Amino acid sequence: MMGLLSGLFIIIALEPLNLMQLDGGSFLPDETVNLYCLTVITLVALTLYLRRAAMVEKLLPPAIAAVGLLSVMAITAQIKDSALVLLATLLMFIGSGAYLAIQGEFRSEMRSVARKEDRLLRIEEKQARLQKFVDAQVTGKSVAATIGNQQNNKSRLKMIDIEMLDLVEKQRKRAKRTGTGGEYDLELGDIHHRPVIVIAFLTTTILASIYLSFTTSLSYLILAFCVVISILFIALARIRANDIGLRLPDVAGIELPIAISMLGLVLVHLAGRVSDSVVGLDDAKHLAVLTGGLCILASVGLVGRNDLGLRIPNAVEGVVYLLVIDRVIALIIGGEVPVMYRVDPFSGSIIDWTLPLIFVEIVLLSSVIAYDWVEKQRLVRGLEDHRGAIGRAAWVVLAGVTSIGFAGLLAIVLVFRRGWNWTQPAVVLTSWLMLPVALSGVMYWCMEPIGLSSLGLHIFATTAGIVSIGFVIWSVASDSGVWLASGLWAVHILLLPAGFGWENLAVVAVLLIVCSATSWVSGILVMRKSWRVFGALDMILAWVVAMIMLSIGTGIEAMLAILIASSVLLGIVTYLNQTYEKRIING
């Protein structure tokens, strides 16, 4: 039946090949009346079909058939420019999805409940057998005591429950992203309610929104529509999951329907940025709509949860990371979005440019503060690290990509502090390396209004590199070896690229000698051969740069300065090698 109705809509949508009028054709209903009549017939047929489909064992094929019919209806309505039929199709789509989500997944829910009860029963039976065995052992304890000396050298029986060990391992992995304090979480935490119908309708909504966003200029309205429909289906899925006492499956700590909706929102936005409509760089309202939609969807996942300490970081990471993915892909495909760290919020109109960017910045600041608040609470309560060095390093890098500067700076400061608290040198190093980039992004737009010229990135990098040398000195003096490698890497990563920003090879050579001195001297003082090798390589590179300068006819003054610096460094290294000769030989 669904196929027949779809075929009738396709016939209406297709343009006739023969334009000749049949005799008596004027007495037949015109195309519009036929479309309206077929829409009414489809409404009645779909209602009867869904009532029957809700009792089918495998619900997914009927649901796909209904979605296919509604998709053909929507395409026909768009071709014939019939707003009434399009509205009716939209209402039927929402009603069908809601009805199937509430009534149609009953058998799937019963299978999940049966699996849950079967596992509980099996575990209780094993516990009962174990208790019976223990009681029998206690009863025979007096008899066993008489021959205890004979059994001291014999192996004792040990019972291991393989299933429980597997459940414990699953719970350990799950605890990094979700709460595990609920009743029977160990036994039932890996059993979820799988909302197949909800996911099918969400996917259809996203695909239709992508198509409409690409073919029309209504990207703002389509984004809002996608958010509203997603919230409806997500709420239905959560209601059904709560009714049977199970949770929805998670993706990176975010419930699966919410994760699909958030990813779909990004795809809809990207489709709108590469659409046939006029897309301008001086309009940032689309960024505000996307950010607001992601925040709303992420907030829905926090409602009614008792493990907010784990869910809040997941939510803010989901929002920020998806914004970064959207920005990067949009730049690659030419979607006319602001370039990272080169955004002036006051270069456009207040409504179209300034206010949307400020709204996005407020969201990013709130996300950074919420993330740090959770970190603080975990430290105060003595909980284990739930993100690790890689997670914090990724956060500090990505939190400032879509920012105009302030959120990135705040993330650097807070993550630097938390990395220091957790003794994670990689986190501290990453935060310190991002500082010149974030400062350059702020200076790009805040200096001009006060009549000053912005400073280049190489100036901030050189300054941070010099400060890093002081950090290396502190690490050596205080015997804090855990921080030494981070300081030395910071010196190299900051000073070497910064040298080329000065547009003078003499500066590059001098900075190479500075890096060489820092690494070589530190390697001698802390007895690290690898850093002594790095220092020697830096010296060789400095001489290579000096030879290039000589070949292009650089002045003798610069060459003399490089030679003097090299001789001073070699003198210091020679003195230290002679002073610590015995320690170096003994390793």
N, C-alpha and C positions, 0 to 999 in steps of 0.2 A: 504493500500500500504506500509506504514511504517513497519507494522508487517511482511508482506511477504518478504521485503528486509532484515529485521532483521533475519528472519528464514534462508534465503539463506546464510547470513554471518555465522550464527551459524553452519550450515552444513559444511561450509568450515573449521571453527575452530575446529570442532570435529574430532578426529582421527577415521578412518574407522575401524569397527569391523571385516570386512572380507577383508583380504589382497589378495584374489585371483583376478587376472586380467581377465576382460571380453574379449571375442573375439572382436577384432577391437578396443579395448580401446586405442591402441597406436595412432590411428588417431584422438582421441579427444584431446582438449586442456588440458594442464597440470594444476595443481592446481594454479600456479602463474598467468597464463594467465586468468583463471577463476576469480581469485581475482581482477585482474586489470580491467577486463571487468565489473564485478559487481560494482566496485568502480565508473567507468564512468557512468553506468546506474543509480547508486544511486545519483550521482551529478546532472544529468539531472532531475531525478524524484524529488529530494529534492527542486530544483529550482522551478519547477512547483507547487509543494506542498505548498511551503512557499508563493508564489504569491497568491494562493487561500486561504491559511490560514489567511493571513493578513486581509481578508474581513469577517472573521468569527466573530460572536458575542462574543463567549467565546474563547479567544485565548490561554488560558493556556493548555488545553488538546492537541491541535496540537503542541504546543511548547514542551510539555513533550514527545510526540511521536517522534518528531525530535531529541530531546536530547537522547532518548533511542536508536534510530537507530545509532546515531553517537557514542554512548558509545559501542554498539556491534561492530561497525566498528573498533574502537580503540582497543578493546580487541582482535579481530581477527587479526589485524595488529601486535599486540605484540606477539601473539601466533605463527604466521607464520613468525615473524621477518622480516616484510616488512616495511622498513623505508619510502618508497614512499607512501604507503597507509596510514601510520600513519600521514605523513605530509599533505596529502590531507584531511584526517579527521580533523586535527587541523584547516586547512584553512576553511573547510566547517563549522566547529563549530563557528569560529570567524565570518564568513560571515553571518551565520544564526542568530546568536545572535544580530549582529549589525542591520541586516535588520528588524528583528522583533521588536527590541527596537525603531527603528526610525519610521517604518510604522505600526507595528502591534498593538501598544497600543493607537491608535487613539480614539477608542471608550471609553476606560478607561479615557483618557484625557478629552474627551467631557463630560463625566459624572461628572468629577471634576469641569470643567468649568461651567456646568449647575448648579451644587450645589452652586458654588461660586456666580453666577449671581442671583440665586433664593434667596439666603440669603440676598444679597445686596438689591434686590427689596423688600423683605419683611421688612427689616429694614427701608428702605426709606418710605414705606407706613405707618409704625407705626409712624415714625417721622412726616410725613405729618399730620396724624390724631392728634397727640399730639399738633402740631403747630396750627391746626384748633381749637382745644379745648382751647388752651391758648388765641388765638385771641378772641374767644367767651367770655371767662372770662373777658378779658380786656374791651370788648364792654359793658358788663353788669355791669361794676364796679360801675358806677354812681347809677344804680338802687339798687345794693346790699348795697351801703353805707347808704341808708335810713333805712335799716333794719339790719344794722351791729350789733347794740347792742343786737338784738335778737339772732344772730348767734354766739356770742362770746363764749357761753357755749356749742356749738354744735361741734361735731367732723368735721374736714375738710377732704376733699377727698385727698388721697395720691395715686399716681400711681407708681407701681413698675413693671419694665419689668424683668420678670424671666429669659428670654433668655439672656438679656444683663448682668445680674448678673452672670450667668453661664459663659459667655464669658470673663467677667472681671476676674473671678477666674482662668480660664484656662490661661489667659494671665499672671496673677501673678505667676503661677507655671512655665510658659514657660520663664519668664523673668530671671530666675536664670541661664539659660543655653544658651539662644539665645537672639538676639536683638528684641525689640518690638517697634522700632521707625518708622517702615515703614507705608505707607499709608494703611488704612483699616486693620491694624494689629489686632486691637481689634475684628473687625467683621469677618475677614477671616484668622486669624493666625493659626487656628486649622484645616484648610482644606489643605491637602497636595496632591501632585502627588505621587501615589503609583506605582512604577515601578516593577510590578509583573514579567514581562518577564526578566528584567535585573537581578532581584534577583534569578530567577530560573536558569539562565545561570551562574551567579556568584556561586551559590551553587553547580552546576554541576562541574564547574572549580575547586572549592575547594575539592570536593570529589575525582575527578580524580587526582588532585595533591597529595592528601593524599595517595592514592593508589600507585601512581608512586614513591612517596618519601619513602614509606615503602618497596616497592619491588625492588628498584634500589638503586644505590649509587650516583645518580645525584641530591642530595638534593639542592645543590646550584643553579643549573640551573632551577630546578623546582620552587624554591622560586622566582627567578627572573621572570620566565614565569608567575607565579601567580600574581605578582605585575603588570606586563605589561597588562595582560588581564583584571585585575581588574580596572586599570586606564582607559582602553578603554570603558568598560561598565559603569563605573561611569561617565565619560565624556558624554556619550550618554544620561544617565539618567538626568544629570544636564541640558543638552541642551534642552531636551524635557520639563523639568520643567520650565525653563526660558521662553520657547516659549509660554506657557499658563499662565505665571505670578503666578506660585505657587512654593512652596518650597518642598523639599524632607522631609520625616519624619525623626525625630532625635531620637537617642538613647544616653542618657547621653551627649547631646550637640553635637554629631557627627552624620552626615547624615547616614541614615540606610545602603545604599550600601557600604559606606566607613567603617562603623563599622563591617559589615559582612565580608568584605575583610580583615580587620586587624585581626579579630578573626580567620578567615580561615588561614591566614599566620602563626599564632601561632600553629594551629593544624597541618599544613603541616610540620613545623619545628619539632614539637614533634614526628610526625610519622617518620621523618628522623632519629631522635635520637634513636629510638627503632627498627630501620629497621634491616634486615638481613645482611647489609653491615658492614664493619669494622668501628666502631665508637671509636675514641680516645679522651682522655681527654686533650692531648697536642695540640689540634687543636681548635682554637676559631674563625676561619673564618666564621663559620655558625652563630655565634652571631652577627658579623658585618653585614652579609647579612640580617639577620632578622631585626636588628635595622634599617638599611638603608631602607628596604622595609616599615617598619612601619612609618618611618619619611616621606617617599615619599607619602604614602597614607594619612597621617594626613595633610601634606602640601596641597594636592589637595583640601581638605575640607576648606582651608583658602582662596583659590583663588577666587577673585570676591566677597568677603563678606565685608559688611560694619559694622559688629558687632565684630570686631577682639578682642575687650576687653573682650568679653565672650568666643569667639571661641578659642583663643590661650590657655587659661587654660584647656579647654576641650581636645584640641589636645595633649598637653604635658602630661596631665594625662592619656589619652588613650595610648600613647606610653609607658610611664613609667610603668603603671599598668599592661599592657599586657606583658611587659618584665618580670615583677616580677612573674606574673602567669605562664609564660613559664618556668622561672627558677625553681620555686617551684615544679611544676608538673614534670619537667625533673629530678629533684633530687629524687622525690618519685619513679618514674618508672625506675630509673637507666639509665638516658639518657646521662651520662658522661658530665656534665657541671660543671663549677667552683662553689665551695661552697661559700655561702655568707660570706663576711668579712674574708675570708681565701684565697685570690687570690694574687699571686705574679706575676705581669705583666712581670717580667724579668726572669722567670724561664724556659722559652721555647724559641723557635726560633723567630726571629724578624717578619718574614712574617706570620707564622701560629699562633703565640700567642701574641706577644707584640703589634704589630700594630692593630690587631682587638680589643684588649682590650682598647687600647688608643682611638680608634675611638668611641667605646661605651661610654667611659668616657667623651669624648668631647660632645657627644650627650646629655648625662645626665647633664653635666654642663650647656649646652645651655638651656636645659629644665628648670633647676632650676632658671637660670637668667631670662628667659622669664616669668616664673610664678611670680617671685618677681617683675618684671617690671610692670606687670598688677596690682599687689597688690598696688604698689606705685601710679600708675595713679588713681586708685579708691580712695585712700586716699587723693590725691591732689585735685581731683575734687569733693570731698565730697559725693561720691556714697556709697550706702549701701553695707554691707558685702555680698558677693555672694557665700561664701564657708562655713563659720561657723567654729566652733571649731573642729567638727568631721572631716570636709574636710581637714583642715590644719594639724591636728594630723595624719591623714592617709597619707597625702603627705610626711610629714617629716619622717615617718617610712619607707615608701616604696621607697622613692627617693634614699636611700642609699643601698638598698638590692642588686642591680646589679652593684653597683659601686665598684671601687678598693679603695675608701676612700675619695677622694677629693670632689666629688659631694655630698656625704652624709654629710660631714662636712659643706660645703657651704649651703646646705639645712637647716641644724640645725641652723646655725647662722642667716640666713635670716628669717626663720619661727619663730625663737625665737623673733626676732625684731618685726615682724608683729603681733605675738601674744601679745606682750607687747603693741603695738600701738592700737590694737583692744580690749585690756583688756580681754584677754581670758586665764585664768590660766591653763586650761587643755592643751592648745597648748604649753605654756611655759614649763609646767611639762613634756610633751611628748618629746619636743626638748631636755630638759636637761637630761632626762633618756637615750636618744639615743646617747648622747655625748660620754660616755665611750665605747660604742660598736663601734662607728665610729673611735675613736682614736685607739682602739685595732686593727681594721682592717687595718689602715694605718701603725701602728707599726709592723704589721705582716711581711711586705715586705720592708719597707724603712730603718729599723735599720741595717740589715745585711750588706748592701753595704758599710756603714760607719764604720763597725767593732764593733757595739754595739749590745747587746742582747735586744730583744723586751720585753717590760713590759707586765705583765699579765692583764687580764681584771679586776681582783679584785683590783688591785692597782688603776686603773683609777676610778673604782666605789667607792672605799673608799675615794679617794681625792674629787670626786664630792659630796659625802655624807657630808664630813666635810665642804665644801663650802656651801652646802645647809643649814647647821646649822647656818652659818653666815647670810644667806638669811632670815631664820626664825627670828633671832635676829633683823634684820632690819625691818621685817614686824611688829613685836611687838612694837619696839621702835617708828616707824613712824605711828602706828595705821592703817596699810594697811591690813585690815582684808581679803580683797579679794584675797591676795596672800599667806596668812598664811597656808591655807589648802594645797596648792600646795607644799610649802616648807616642811611641815611636812610629806606629802606623799613621797616626794623625799628622805628625810632622811631615812625613813623606807625601801623604795624599793631599795635604793642603798646600804645602810649599811648592812642590814640583809643578803642578798645573798652574798655580798662581804666577810662577815666574814667567811663563809665556804671555800672561796677560799684560805684563809691563812693556812688552814689545821691545825688549832689549836683551840680547843674548848674554850680556855681562851679568845682568840680574839673575838669569837662569843659572849661570855658572856659580855665582856666589851662593845662591840658595842651595845648589847641589853640595857645595862645600859645607854649608851649615848642616844639612842633613847628614853628610858624612861624619862630621864632628860629633853630632848628637848620637848617632848609632855606634860609631867606633868607640868613643869614650865610655858610653853606657855598657857596651859589650865587654870592655876590659874590666870595669868596676864590678859588674855583677857576674862575671865569668860566663858570658853567653857567646859562644863562638859564632852562632848564626848572625848575630847583630854586628860582630866585627867584620864578617864577610860583607854584609850589607854596606857598612861604612866604606870598605875598600871599593866596592862597586860604585858607590856614589862618587868617590874621588875619581875613579876612572872616567865616569860619565862627565864629570866637570872638566877634565882635561880634554875629552873629545869635543865638548862645546867650545873650549878655548882654541882648539885647533881649527874649528870651523870659523871662529871669529878671526883668527889670523889669516885664513885663506880668503876671507872677504874684505880684508883690509881694515880691520878695526884698529882704533888708535892704540898706541903703546901704553897709554895710561891704564886702560882697562886690563890689558894683558898683565901689566905690572901688579895691579891689585889682585888679580887671580893668583899669580905666582906667590905673592906675599901671604895670602890667605892659605894657600896650599902648604907653604913652608911652615907656617905657624901650626897648622893642624898636624903635620908630620912630626914636628918637634914635640907637641903634646903627646901624641900617640907613642913616640919613642920613649919619652920619659915614663909614661905609665906602664909600658911593656917592661922596662927595666925595673920599675918599682915592684910590680906584681909578677915578676918573672917566675918565681917558685910556684905561686898559686896557679898561674897559667899552665905551667908544665905538669903540675899534679892534677890538672883538670878540675 
